């Protein structure tokens, strides 16, 4: 009988610490844009949830999809906010 194969590359994941994006994004939006940051409360929550889900993640296809979704959000945010803000 043939064993099941996986298209996933086996490698050790990088380690990171838990952070919350919300206070930094809220401050930047309130200082840099003419919009109130409360308009984006749900978006902030989703971004924080995606990041936290990606910290302790298993190696499977569902986890890969979650990582890709988080990565896509980071790419999108990178187009709206400068990367080099202290």
DSSP file (Angstrom, degrees, kcal/mol; ACC not computed):
  #  RESIDUE AA STRUCTURE BP1 BP2  ACC     N-H-->O    O-->H-N    N-H-->O    O-->H-N    TCO  KAPPA ALPHA  PHI   PSI    X-CA   Y-CA   Z-CA
    1    1 A X              0   0    0      0, 0.0     2,-0.3     0, 0.0     0, 0.0   0.000 360.0 360.0 360.0 140.4    0.0    0.0    0.0
    2    2 A X        -     0   0    0      1,-0.1     2,-0.2     3,-0.0     3,-0.1  -0.648 360.0-126.8 -87.7 137.6    1.3    3.4   -0.9
    3    3 A X        -     0   0    0     -2,-0.3     2,-0.1     1,-0.1    -1,-0.1  -0.484  30.5 -98.0 -83.0 155.0    1.6    6.0    1.9
    4    4 A X        -     0   0    0     -2,-0.2     2,-0.3     1,-0.0    -1,-0.1  -0.452  39.0-149.2 -70.5 141.3    0.1    9.5    1.6
    5    5 A X        -     0   0    0     -2,-0.1     2,-0.4    -3,-0.1    -1,-0.0  -0.759   3.1-148.4-111.0 159.8    2.4   12.2    0.5
    6    6 A X        -     0   0    0     -2,-0.3     0, 0.0     2,-0.1     0, 0.0  -0.962  14.7-149.5-127.9 144.5    2.3   15.9    1.4
    7    7 A X        +     0   0    0     -2,-0.4     2,-0.3     2,-0.1    -1,-0.1   0.297  66.4 112.9 -91.3   8.3    3.4   18.9   -0.7
    8    8 A X        -     0   0    0     51,-0.1     2,-0.5     1,-0.0    -2,-0.1  -0.653  68.0-129.0 -86.0 136.7    4.4   20.8    2.4
    9    9 A X        -     0   0    0     -2,-0.3     2,-0.7     1,-0.0    -2,-0.1  -0.727  20.6-133.2 -83.6 126.9    8.1   21.5    3.0
   10   10 A X        +     0   0    0     -2,-0.5     2,-0.3     2,-0.0    -1,-0.0  -0.731  47.2 136.5 -86.0 116.0    9.3   20.4    6.4
   11   11 A X        -     0   0    0     -2,-0.7     2,-0.3     0, 0.0    -2,-0.0  -0.982  58.8 -93.0-153.1 157.2   11.3   23.1    8.1
   12   12 A X        -     0   0    0     -2,-0.3     2,-0.1     1,-0.1    -2,-0.0  -0.567  44.8-126.8 -73.0 129.5   11.6   24.6   11.6
   13   13 A X        -     0   0    0     -2,-0.3     2,-0.1     1,-0.1    -1,-0.1  -0.428  23.5-107.2 -75.5 152.8    9.4   27.7   11.9
   14   14 A X        -     0   0    0     -2,-0.1     2,-0.3     1,-0.1    -1,-0.1  -0.436  33.9-124.2 -71.7 152.8   10.8   31.0   13.1
   15   15 A X        +     0   0    0     -2,-0.1     2,-0.3    41,-0.0    -1,-0.1  -0.766  33.4 170.9-100.2 146.6    9.8   32.1   16.6
   16   16 A X        -     0   0    0     -2,-0.3     2,-0.3    39,-0.2     0, 0.0  -0.895  27.5-114.4-143.6 172.7    8.2   35.4   17.4
   17   17 A X        -     0   0    0     -2,-0.3     2,-0.3     1,-0.0    38,-0.0  -0.782  37.1 -96.5-111.2 157.9    6.5   37.1   20.3
   18   18 A X        +     0   0    0     -2,-0.3     2,-0.3    34,-0.0    34,-0.0  -0.565  49.3 169.5 -73.8 128.7    2.9   38.2   20.7
   19   19 A X        -     0   0    0     -2,-0.3     2,-0.5    29,-0.1    33,-0.1  -0.907  29.4-132.7-132.8 164.8    2.3   41.8   19.8
   20   20 A X        -     0   0    0     -2,-0.3     4,-0.4     1,-0.1     3,-0.2  -0.984   9.7-167.8-121.0 122.6   -0.8   43.9   19.3
   21   21 A X    >>  +     0   0    0     -2,-0.5     4,-2.2    23,-0.2     3,-0.6   0.786  69.3  85.8 -76.2 -28.5   -1.0   46.1   16.2
   22   22 A X  H 3> S+     0   0    0      1,-0.2     4,-2.9     2,-0.2     5,-0.3   0.832  85.8  46.6 -50.5 -53.1   -4.0   48.1   17.3
   23   23 A X  H 3> S+     0   0    0      1,-0.2     4,-2.0     2,-0.2    -1,-0.2   0.883 115.3  47.5 -62.9 -35.0   -2.4   50.9   19.4
   24   24 A X  H <> S+     0   0    0     -3,-0.6     4,-2.1    -4,-0.4    -1,-0.2   0.915 115.6  43.5 -70.4 -43.1    0.2   51.6   16.8
   25   25 A X  H  X S+     0   0    0     -4,-2.2     4,-2.8     2,-0.2     5,-0.2   0.896 112.7  52.9 -69.6 -39.7   -2.2   51.7   13.9
   26   26 A X  H  X S+     0   0    0     -4,-2.9     4,-2.5    -5,-0.3     5,-0.2   0.930 111.2  46.8 -59.8 -45.5   -4.7   53.7   15.8
   27   27 A X  H  X S+     0   0    0     -4,-2.0     4,-1.9    -5,-0.3     5,-0.2   0.920 113.2  48.1 -64.0 -43.8   -2.1   56.3   16.7
   28   28 A X  H  X S+     0   0    0     -4,-2.1     4,-3.0     1,-0.2     5,-0.3   0.921 113.1  47.8 -65.0 -42.6   -0.8   56.6   13.1
   29   29 A X  H  X S+     0   0    0     -4,-2.8     4,-2.0     1,-0.2     6,-0.5   0.921 112.3  48.7 -64.2 -43.3   -4.3   56.9   11.7
   30   30 A X  H  < S+     0   0    0     -4,-2.5    -1,-0.2    -5,-0.2    -2,-0.2   0.837 121.3  35.9 -68.2 -30.4   -5.4   59.6   14.2
   31   31 A X  H  < S+     0   0    0     -4,-1.9    -2,-0.2    -5,-0.2    -1,-0.2   0.792 127.1  33.5 -89.5 -30.5   -2.2   61.6   13.5
   32   32 A X  H  < S+     0   0    0     -4,-3.0     2,-0.3    -5,-0.2    -3,-0.2   0.623 113.5  48.1-106.2 -14.5   -1.7   61.0    9.8
   33   33 A X  S  < S-     0   0    0     -4,-2.0     2,-0.2    -5,-0.3     0, 0.0  -0.864  75.9-121.4-126.9 160.2   -5.1   60.7    8.3
   34   34 A X  S    S+     0   0    0     -2,-0.3     2,-0.3     2,-0.1    -4,-0.1  -0.162  83.7  94.7 -91.3  39.9   -8.3   62.7    8.5
   35   35 A X  S    S-     0   0    0     -6,-0.5     2,-0.4    -2,-0.2    -2,-0.2  -0.942  78.8-113.6-130.3 151.7  -10.3   59.7    9.8
   36   36 A X    >   -     0   0    0     -2,-0.3     3,-1.8     1,-0.1     4,-0.2  -0.709  22.0-136.4 -83.6 132.7  -11.1   58.5   13.2
   37   37 A X  G >  S+     0   0    0     -2,-0.4     3,-1.8     1,-0.3    -1,-0.1   0.682  96.3  77.6 -65.4 -16.8   -9.4   55.2   14.1
   38   38 A X  G >  S+     0   0    0      1,-0.3     3,-1.2     2,-0.2    -1,-0.3   0.729  80.3  71.4 -64.6 -18.9  -12.7   53.8   15.6
   39   39 A X  G <  S+     0   0    0     -3,-1.8    -1,-0.3     1,-0.2     3,-0.2   0.722 101.1  45.1 -64.6 -19.8  -13.8   53.3   12.0
   40   40 A X  G <> S+     0   0    0     -3,-1.8     4,-2.7    -4,-0.2    -1,-0.2   0.133  73.6 116.4-112.9  18.2  -11.3   50.4   11.8
   41   41 A X  H <> S+     0   0    0     -3,-1.2     4,-2.3     1,-0.2     5,-0.2   0.902  80.2  46.6 -56.9 -45.4  -11.9   48.7   15.1
   42   42 A X  H  > S+     0   0    0     -4,-0.2     4,-2.3     1,-0.2    -1,-0.2   0.886 112.2  51.2 -65.2 -38.3  -13.1   45.4   13.5
   43   43 A X  H  > S+     0   0    0      2,-0.2     4,-2.3     1,-0.2    -2,-0.2   0.904 109.8  49.6 -65.5 -41.5  -10.1   45.5   11.0
   44   44 A X  H  X S+     0   0    0     -4,-2.7     4,-2.5     2,-0.2     5,-0.2   0.929 110.7  50.2 -61.1 -45.1   -7.7   46.0   13.9
   45   45 A X  H  X S+     0   0    0     -4,-2.3     4,-2.5    -5,-0.2    -2,-0.2   0.917 110.9  48.9 -60.3 -44.5   -9.2   43.1   15.8
   46   46 A X  H  X S+     0   0    0     -4,-2.3     4,-2.6     2,-0.2    -1,-0.2   0.911 111.0  49.7 -63.2 -42.8   -9.0   40.8   12.7
   47   47 A X  H  X S+     0   0    0     -4,-2.3     4,-2.3     2,-0.2    -2,-0.2   0.922 111.9  48.0 -62.6 -44.5   -5.4   41.7   12.1
   48   48 A X  H  X S+     0   0    0     -4,-2.5     4,-2.5     1,-0.2    -1,-0.2   0.897 112.3  49.9 -63.2 -40.1   -4.5   41.0   15.7
   49   49 A X  H  X S+     0   0    0     -4,-2.5     4,-2.5    -5,-0.2    -2,-0.2   0.915 109.7  50.9 -64.4 -43.1   -6.3   37.7   15.6
   50   50 A X  H  X S+     0   0    0     -4,-2.6     4,-1.5     2,-0.2    -2,-0.2   0.932 112.2  46.7 -60.4 -45.7   -4.6   36.6   12.4
   51   51 A X  H  X S+     0   0    0     -4,-2.3     4,-0.8     1,-0.2     3,-0.4   0.942 112.8  48.3 -62.9 -47.2   -1.2   37.4   13.9
   52   52 A X  H >X S+     0   0    0     -4,-2.5     4,-0.9     1,-0.2     3,-0.6   0.865 109.3  53.8 -63.6 -35.2   -1.9   35.6   17.1
   53   53 A X  H 3< S+     0   0    0     -4,-2.5    -1,-0.2     1,-0.2    -2,-0.2   0.830 107.6  52.3 -64.5 -31.1   -3.2   32.6   15.2
   54   54 A X  H 3< S+     0   0    0     -4,-1.5     3,-0.4    -3,-0.4    -1,-0.2   0.599  94.9  70.3 -83.5 -11.8    0.1   32.5   13.3
   55   55 A X  H << S+     0   0    0     -4,-0.8     2,-0.8    -3,-0.6    -1,-0.2   0.957 109.7  28.9 -70.6 -49.7    2.3   32.5   16.3
   56   56 A X  S  < S+     0   0    0     -4,-0.9     2,-0.4    -3,-0.1    -1,-0.3  -0.785  90.6 154.7-113.0  86.2    1.5   29.0   17.5
   57   57 A X        -     0   0    0     -2,-0.8     2,-0.2    -3,-0.4    -3,-0.1  -0.878  36.3-134.0-121.5 145.3    0.6   27.2   14.3
   58   58 A X        -     0   0    0     -2,-0.4     2,-1.3     1,-0.0     5,-0.0  -0.490  31.8-104.3 -89.7 164.7    0.7   23.6   13.2
   59   59 A X  S    S+     0   0    0     -2,-0.2     2,-0.3     4,-0.1   -51,-0.1  -0.705  76.3 108.0 -93.5  87.4    2.1   22.4    9.9
   60   60 A X  S  > S-     0   0    0     -2,-1.3     4,-2.0     1,-0.1     5,-0.1  -0.936  80.7 -97.3-150.6 174.0   -0.9   21.6    7.8
   61   61 A X  H  > S+     0   0    0     -2,-0.3     4,-2.0     1,-0.2     5,-0.1   0.859 119.7  54.0 -67.9 -35.8   -2.8   23.0    4.9
   62   62 A X  H  > S+     0   0    0      1,-0.2     4,-1.7     2,-0.2    -1,-0.2   0.907 109.7  48.7 -63.4 -41.1   -5.4   24.9    6.9
   63   63 A X  H  > S+     0   0    0      1,-0.2     4,-2.4     2,-0.2    -2,-0.2   0.888 107.8  55.0 -65.4 -39.1   -2.5   26.7    8.8
   64   64 A X  H  X S+     0   0    0     -4,-2.0     4,-2.4     1,-0.2    -1,-0.2   0.907 106.3  51.2 -61.2 -41.6   -0.8   27.5    5.6
   65   65 A X  H  X S+     0   0    0     -4,-2.0     4,-2.0     1,-0.2    -1,-0.2   0.880 109.0  51.1 -62.9 -37.6   -4.0   29.2    4.4
   66   66 A X  H  X S+     0   0    0     -4,-1.7     4,-2.2     2,-0.2    -2,-0.2   0.904 110.1  49.6 -65.8 -41.5   -4.1   31.3    7.6
   67   67 A X  H  X S+     0   0    0     -4,-2.4     4,-2.8     1,-0.2    -2,-0.2   0.905 110.1  50.6 -62.6 -42.1   -0.5   32.3    7.1
   68   68 A X  H  X S+     0   0    0     -4,-2.4     4,-2.4     2,-0.2    -1,-0.2   0.886 109.3  50.9 -64.0 -38.7   -1.2   33.4    3.5
   69   69 A X  H  X S+     0   0    0     -4,-2.0     4,-1.8     2,-0.2    -1,-0.2   0.914 112.0  46.9 -64.9 -42.7   -4.2   35.4    4.7
   70   70 A X  H  X S+     0   0    0     -4,-2.2     4,-2.2     2,-0.2    -2,-0.2   0.921 111.9  50.8 -64.5 -43.7   -2.1   37.2    7.3
   71   71 A X  H  X S+     0   0    0     -4,-2.8     4,-2.4     1,-0.2    -2,-0.2   0.910 108.0  52.6 -59.9 -43.0    0.7   37.8    4.8
   72   72 A X  H  X S+     0   0    0     -4,-2.4     4,-2.2     1,-0.2    -1,-0.2   0.885 108.6  50.6 -61.8 -38.4   -1.8   39.3    2.3
   73   73 A X  H  X S+     0   0    0     -4,-1.8     4,-2.7     2,-0.2    -1,-0.2   0.895 109.5  50.5 -65.6 -40.0   -3.0   41.7    5.1
   74   74 A X  H  X S+     0   0    0     -4,-2.2     4,-2.2     2,-0.2    -2,-0.2   0.901 109.8  50.2 -64.9 -40.5    0.5   42.7    5.8
   75   75 A X  H  X S+     0   0    0     -4,-2.4     4,-0.8     2,-0.2    -2,-0.2   0.922 112.0  48.2 -62.4 -43.8    1.2   43.4    2.1
   76   76 A X  H >X S+     0   0    0     -4,-2.2     3,-1.1     1,-0.2     4,-0.6   0.932 111.4  49.0 -63.0 -45.8   -2.0   45.5    1.9
   77   77 A X  H >X S+     0   0    0     -4,-2.7     4,-2.2     1,-0.3     3,-1.2   0.868 103.4  62.6 -61.9 -35.7   -1.1   47.5    5.1
   78   78 A X  H 3< S+     0   0    0     -4,-2.2    -1,-0.3     1,-0.3    -2,-0.2   0.752 100.8  52.8 -61.7 -23.8    2.4   48.1    3.6
   79   79 A X  H << S+     0   0    0     -3,-1.1    -1,-0.3    -4,-0.8    -2,-0.2   0.669 115.5  39.8 -83.5 -16.5    0.8   50.0    0.7
   80   80 A X  H << S+     0   0    0     -3,-1.2     2,-0.4    -4,-0.6    -2,-0.2   0.680 117.2  43.3-104.1 -23.4   -1.2   52.2    3.2
   81   81 A X  S  < S-     0   0    0     -4,-2.2    -1,-0.2     4,-0.0     2,-0.1  -0.970  86.5-110.2-127.4 139.2    1.4   52.9    5.9
   82   82 A X    >   -     0   0    0     -2,-0.4     3,-0.7     1,-0.1    -3,-0.1  -0.410  20.1-141.1 -65.8 143.6    5.1   53.7    5.5
   83   83 A X  T 3  S+     0   0    0      1,-0.2    -1,-0.1    -5,-0.2    -4,-0.0   0.815  93.6  59.8 -74.3 -32.1    7.4   50.9    6.7
   84   84 A X  T 3   +     0   0    0      2,-0.0     2,-0.4    -3,-0.0    -1,-0.2   0.097  68.1 131.6 -92.4  23.7   10.0   53.1    8.3
   85   85 A X    <         0   0    0     -3,-0.7    -4,-0.0     1,-0.1     0, 0.0  -0.629 360.0 360.0 -75.8 126.9    7.7   54.8   10.9
   86   86 A X              0   0    0     -2,-0.4    -1,-0.1     0, 0.0    -2,-0.0   0.510 360.0 360.0 -71.5 360.0    9.4   54.6   14.3
